[in-house]
Amino acid sequence: MSRRWFIFLITSANFFLSQFYRASNAVIANDLLVDLALDTRGLGTISAAFFYAFALTQIPIGIFLDRIGPRKMMTGLSLIGIAGALIFSYAHSIGLGLVGRTLLGMGMACNLMGTLKLLTVWFGPATFATLSGIIFSIGTLGNMAAATPLVLLVNAMGWRQAFMVIAGVNLLLVLILYVVVRDTPPNRPSSFPQELFPDVRKAFSGLALLLKKKEYWIISLASLVSYGVYGAFQTLWAGPYLMDAMGQSVMNAGNLILLMNLGAISGEPVWGVLSDRILKTRKWLVSGGLLIVVVMVLLMAGLPGGTGFLALAFLFFSFGFFRATGLLMYVHIKEIMPLEMAGTAMTGINFFTMIGPALFLQGLGIFMQSLYPESSRGAEAFTASFLVCAFCSFLVAVFYLFTRDTMHRRA
């Protein structure tokens, strides 16, 4: 196997683990409540810590990735993440749990951007879109591994030992990454400059132009809410909702979260084809998808306790499928901005995307604990939370109608 394909495989495996860590709290939520002596507010906060750290770490990554190189950046940050996984596995209080999840968020923050940077250097532009699509699919498989497969592993050895084993696998992958990966092919001169700190004025000139665009703020807000609601549910609240409010078993909860991820995998290529070739719109598909998600969330809010597995399976799969229209927001902002600013535009949106789950994880935890202190994970608490999520999603769907469509500008 050539070095470039080995680089593709090893970086994909690290991104898989990044997505796994992100979604892992959903099926171990009840264990965390007991073992770390948490309430609903604390559970939301400890889960949000990953996303806050992940989002804020994007800022130094954006500045230094092209100057230090992905090999060193990915290795150094991943070691921080592994330390976070081990600390989290030893945590018996919210304080140590917060430290572990924060270090995990920082450590996993470069695995996607670093991988995409390596793809641009080691592979030609003709294969970049295909390979990056495969990378995103592998990441979704990481989310799926944090559902039923994690339940099986936790049942076999407990959640603490499970995280220790996964951290060990992560360490092995990072060591292989450092040995195998090179920032540039041997026949190509290095593209990484000698000076470490970039021209500040140049770095921020594109950002200033971006911030003046009305569409940037609308799309950013829509991405924050769209992925915020979905990510908070996928990575944490789906587990307590299914087990505590709906009366499902841990295994059934894992299977339903798996179905939600399958819906997302199924929806991503469908919406891409519909947008590019059939309906030829970004704006209307995104806004329509947000409105359908509002309907899905309202249906979940109205479900009685003890609802059957099949009805839940339909709703969870549909939730993932229609939420996948949110990926078109990146295409939308890229087409609105000048070509040379595409990277800045998409990174700007990505910051809000990653802050979204943090705000909804923590915010919903505080909301449910404050409104229903004696039954913060009961059906009524989740119904109130779903209504808040539906209202926020409806607002951004309406705001999205004020963006410009971009299909006519693609050429």
N, C-alpha and C positions, 0 to 999 in steps of 0.2 A: 504494500500500500504506500502511495506517495505521501510525502510529509504534509501537503496541503489538505489531503483528505483525513489524515490523522488529526490535524489541527481542527478540522471541522467537527469530527466526532468528539474529541475531548472537550472542546468549548461548548458543544451542544449538551453534553452530559452535565457540565457545570451549570448551564442555564436551566436544565431540567430540575436540578436540586434547588436553585433559586426560587423557582415557582412552587416547588414542594414545600419549602420552609414557609413561604408566604401564606399558603392555604392550610397549614397543618393544624391550626388551633381549633378548627370547626369540630372535628370528631373527638378531640381530647378536652373539649370545653368543660365537661362535668368533672373530669379528673383535675383540671386546673382549679376549679372552684373549691374543691376539697383540699387538695395538696398544698395550694398556695394561700389558703384561707381568704379567697376573693369573694366579693359580691359582684353584681352585674356591672356596676360602674368600673370596678377594678379589672374585670375581664375585658371590657371594651378598651380600657386604657392600655393594658398590657399588649393587646393585639394591635392597637393603633401605633404603638412605638415602632414597630417594624416599618410601617409605611412612612411615618414622619422622618425616620433616619434615612430610609431609601431615597425619598424625594429630595431631602436637603443635600445628600451626598452627590446628587446629580450635578450640583453647581461646581464643585472642584473637579469632578470627572470631566465636565464639559470644557474646563479650562486646561487641564493637564493631560488628558488622554492622548492628544496629538503630539505632546511634547515629551512625555515619559515613555509612552508606548503601551499597548494593551497587555503584553506579557507581564511586565512588572506591576502594572496597576491591578490586573485581575488576580495575580498571585498574592500581592500584599493585602488587598481588601478581602480576598477569600479566607486568608488565615485569620483575619479579624472575625469573619463570620463563623468560622469553625470554633473559635474561642467562645463566641456568643452562644452557639448551640450547646457546648459543654456546660457553660455557666447556667443556661436555661434548664438543662437536665438536672442540675443540682439545686435549683431554686426551691426554697420553702416559704418564701414571702414575696409580696408584690415588688419590693425593692430590687431583689436579685433577679426576679423575673423580667422587670423592665430593663435592667442592664443587659441581660441575655438577648432579649428581642431587639433592643436597639443596636447592639453589635451585629446581630444577624442581618438587620436591614442595611447597615453600612456595608457589611461584607458582601452582600449579594448585589449591590447596586451597580456594579460594573460588568456583570456577566453578559448582559445583552448588548450594551454599547460596545464593549470590548470585542465581542464576537462579530458584530456587524463591521467594526473597523478592520478586523483581520480578513473578513470575507472580501472587502473592497480591495485589499492589497494582494491576497493570494489567488483570487478568482477573477475572471474577466467580467465586464459589465453585463455580458449576455446571459450570465447564469446567476447574477446577484439576486434578482427578484425571486427566482425559484428557490434558491438556497435560503434566503431570509424567510420565505414562507414556510419552508421545512423547519427552520429554527423556531418560529412561533408555534408551530404545531407540536414540536417536541416540548416546548414550554407548557402548553396546555396539558400534555401528558403528565407533566410534573404536578399540575393541579389535580389531575385525576388520581395520581398515586397517593395524594394526601387524603383521599376518600376511603374507599373500601380496602385497598391494600394496606394503608396505615392502620385501619381498624384491626385487620388480621395480625399485623406486626405487634400492635399494642396488646391485643389479647394474648399473644404468645409470650411477651416478655415485659410488658408494662411500658408506659410512655417515656419514662426516664431512660431506661435501657435502650429503647428504640432510638431516641435522639443521640445517645452515645454511639450506637452502631452506625447511624447515618453520618455523624460527624467523622467517624473513622473512614468511611467510604469517601467522604468529601475530601479529607486530607490526602488520601491516596490519589484521587483525581487531580488535586492541585499540584502535587509533586510531579505527576506525569506531565501536566500542563507546562510547568516551569522547565522541565527537561526537553520537551518536544517542541513547544511553540517558539517560533521566531517572528519578530515583528514584520520583517520583510523577507522575500525570497532571496537566496544567495546571489542570484544574478542581477539583482536590482539594488541600486544605492538606497540607503536609509532616507526616509522622508521626514524623520523626526529632527527638529532643529536643535541646535546646541543650547540656545538661551531657554531657560526654564519658564520665565514669565513673559506672557505676550503683551503686545501694545494694548493698554487698557482702553484707549480711545477707540481703536479699531474694533476691539472685542465688543464694545457696547454700542457702536454706531448702528449696527443692524437691529439690535434689541430696541433701540429708541424708535426706529421706523415701525417695528412690529407692534409696539405698545400703542401707536396712534391708530391702529386699525380697529374699527368697530367689530369686525368679524372675529378678530383674535379673542376679544373678551367674551363674545357670545359663545364661540366654540369652546373656549377654555372652561367657561361656567357649565356648559352642557356636558363636557367630558368629565368635569369634577363630579357632577351629580350622577351621570350615567354609570360611570365605573365606580363611583363612590358607593352607590346603592348596591350594585351588583357585587363589587369586591368585598364590601362589609358582610353581605349575606353569604357569599361563597366561602370566605376565609374564616368566618366565625359564627354569625348569628343563625345560619341555617341549621347547625347542629342543635343548639338549645331549642330552637323553634320546633324542629321535628321531634326531638326526644321529650321535651318538657310540655310543650303546648299541644302537639299532635299525638303524643303517646307512641311514637315509633321506636323500635329498638335501635341500638347503636349501629348494627349492621345495615338495617334498612335506611338509616340516616346517611351512612356512607354511600350506599347504592344510589340514593336520590341525588346527593351532591355530585356523584359520578355522572348521572344523567344530565345534570345541569351543564357540566363541562362538555359532554357529548353534544348537547344542543349548540354550544358555542362553536365547537369544531365544525359542526355541520353547517352552521349559519355563515361563517366567515367566507368560504368560497362562493356560496349562493348570493350573498349581498354584493360581493365584488363583481360577479358576472352580471347581475341585474343592473348594477350601477354603470358599468362600463359599456355594455353591449345592448341591453334591452330597454330599460327605462331611461338611461342616460341622464341621471341626476344624482347629486350628492345630497343636496339640501332636503329634498322631499323624502328620501329614504331614511335619513337620520331622524328627521322630525316625526315621520310616521312610525319608525321603530320605537322612539321614545313614548309615543302615545299608546302603542300596543303594550309596552312594558308597564305603563300606568294601569292598564286593564288587568294584566297578570298580577300585579301587586295588590290591586283592590280585591281580586278573586281570592288571593291568599289571606287577605285581611278578614274576609267573610267566612272562611272555612270553619266548620265546627270541629271541636276536639274529637279525635278518633276517626277522622276522614281516611278513607281507604288508600292503600299504596298506589293503585292505578291512577286515581285522580291526582294525587300528588306528583306522580311520575310525569303525567301530561303537563302539569303546570311548571315543574322544574325544567323539563326539557325545553318547553316553549320560552321560558324566561331566558335561558342561555341562548337560544336560537335568535330571538328578536333583539336581545341586547347586543348581539354581534354587529348590528348596524353601526354601533359606536365607532368601529374601526375606520369607517369612512370619514370620520372627523379629521384624521391625520391627512388623508388625501385632499380633503376640502381646503384645509389651511395651507397646504403645500401649493395648491393651484392658485390660491388667492395672492400669495406672496411672490415676488420675483424669484426666478430659478435659483440665483446665487444665495438666496436667503432661506431655501427650503429646510436646511438642517436646523437653523436657528428657530424657525417657525414650529417645526415638529417637536424640538426639544422643549420649547416654551409650553406647548400643549401638554407634553408628557409630564412636566412638573405638576400641573394642576390635576392631571389624571391620577398621579400617585398620591397626591395630598387628599383626594376625594375619599378613598377608603378609610384613611386615618381619621378624618373628621366624622364620618358616619359611624365608624366603629366606636369611637369615644363618645360622640354625641348621643347615639342611640342608647349606649350603656347608661350614661348619666340621665337621659330622659326616662328610661324605663325604671331605673332605681328611684328617681325622684317622684314619679307619678304613682308607682305601685311598689312602695318599699317592702311590703310583706309578700308580694308575689311578682317580683320583677322579671321572672321568666315564664310567667303564665300567659294564657291565651289573650287576656285583655291587654296586657302590656305589649305583646307583639302586634295585636290589632292596631293599637295606637301608633306604634312605630311604622307599620306599613302605610297607614294613612299619611303620616308625615312624608315618607318616601314617595308616595304617589303624588302628593301635592308638589313637592320639589321637582319631580320628573315632569309633571304637567307644565309647570312654569317654564322650564328650560326648553320644552318642546315648542311652546308658543314663541319664546324669544328667538328660537332657531329660524323661525319663519322670516325674520328680519335680516338674515344673511343673504348674500348673493350666491346663486348657483354658479358653477365653474365649468361645466362640461363644454360650453362653447369656447373656452379658453385653452383647452388641452393642447391643441395643435401649436 
